[in-house]
Amino acid sequence: MTEPIFDHERLDVYRLAIEYVSSSYRITKSLDGPERHTRDQRLQAAQWIPPNIAEGNGK
């Protein structure tokens, strides 16, 4: 049996957003010390993109 696919998972922009979250983790992995706050903000912002796309697609 295949997993159900939600409508937003079919969107190219959603898939790109997931890739962006992954690349943000790779990019910010080396940020530490005084750059830690910047790292945390970037990761938090990146993580909110996919759910916002999914919510917008559902409306």
C-alpha atoms as one frame of an Amber mdcrd trajectory, in Angstrom:
protein
   0.000   0.000   0.000   1.351   3.424  -0.900   1.489   6.334   1.502  -1.111
   9.019   0.980   0.231  12.109  -0.736  -1.204  15.430   0.308  -1.858  18.076
  -2.316   0.924  20.347  -1.065   3.488  17.534  -1.378   2.941  17.601  -5.141
   3.915  21.267  -5.428   7.381  22.028  -6.789   7.692  25.003  -4.451   7.021
  22.747  -1.439   9.726  20.312  -2.511  12.160  23.191  -3.020  11.313  24.499
   0.438  12.161  21.115   1.963  15.495  21.155   0.118  16.101  24.700   1.370
  15.612  23.595   4.986  18.134  20.813   4.462  20.673  23.120   2.840  20.186
  25.684   5.615  21.236  23.075   8.159  24.356  22.262   6.140  25.258  25.928
   5.655  24.715  26.995   9.257  26.323  23.958  10.849  29.627  25.814  11.138
  28.147  28.989  12.672  28.876  29.230  16.381  29.817  31.773  18.995  28.611
  35.278  18.149  26.992  33.962  14.949  24.856  31.510  16.884  21.874  33.873
  17.053  21.975  34.364  13.289  22.105  30.590  12.799  19.093  30.043  15.031
  17.066  32.726  13.272  17.862  31.363   9.826  16.954  27.813  10.792  13.715
  28.907  12.422  12.727  30.936   9.366  13.612  28.075   7.012  11.577  25.579
   9.031   8.441  27.708   8.763   8.445  27.876   4.966   7.101  24.347   4.201
   4.197  24.473   6.705   3.210  27.918   5.439   3.094  26.592   1.872   0.998
  23.618   2.999  -1.403  25.883   4.880  -1.741  28.250   1.954  -2.418  25.383
  -0.420  -5.194  24.102   1.829  -7.122  27.368   1.710
